[in-house]
Amino acid sequence: MFEPLSSSLAAAPAGQALTVEQVRAPQHSPEWAAWLADLGFMPGEAVRVLRRGALRTSNLVVRVGQSTFALRHAEADCIAVTTRRHD
């Protein structure tokens, strides 16, 4: 059974500046890690939830780098994030 990351992108509030810390795919879909990396979800990359659906399991609209994507909740659960620090 895949256990979501505790600080996952799926749980992040909309609008908060975040940094990708780690990407971990579920056992049933190991290809997700490579697919998310191809989209730009790499450690150190800036990410932000722009909008989320009405239901907790709805899609999220996220920006990573300069690109915007819709992710399913299960996919966003694979992405560990930390709060982005302003230097």
Buried (B, 14 or more C-beta within 10 A) or exposed (E): EEEBBEBBBBBBEEEEEBBBBBBBBBEEEEEBBEBBBEBBBBEEBBBBBEEBEEEEEEBBBBBBEEEEBEBEBBBBBBBBBEEBEEE
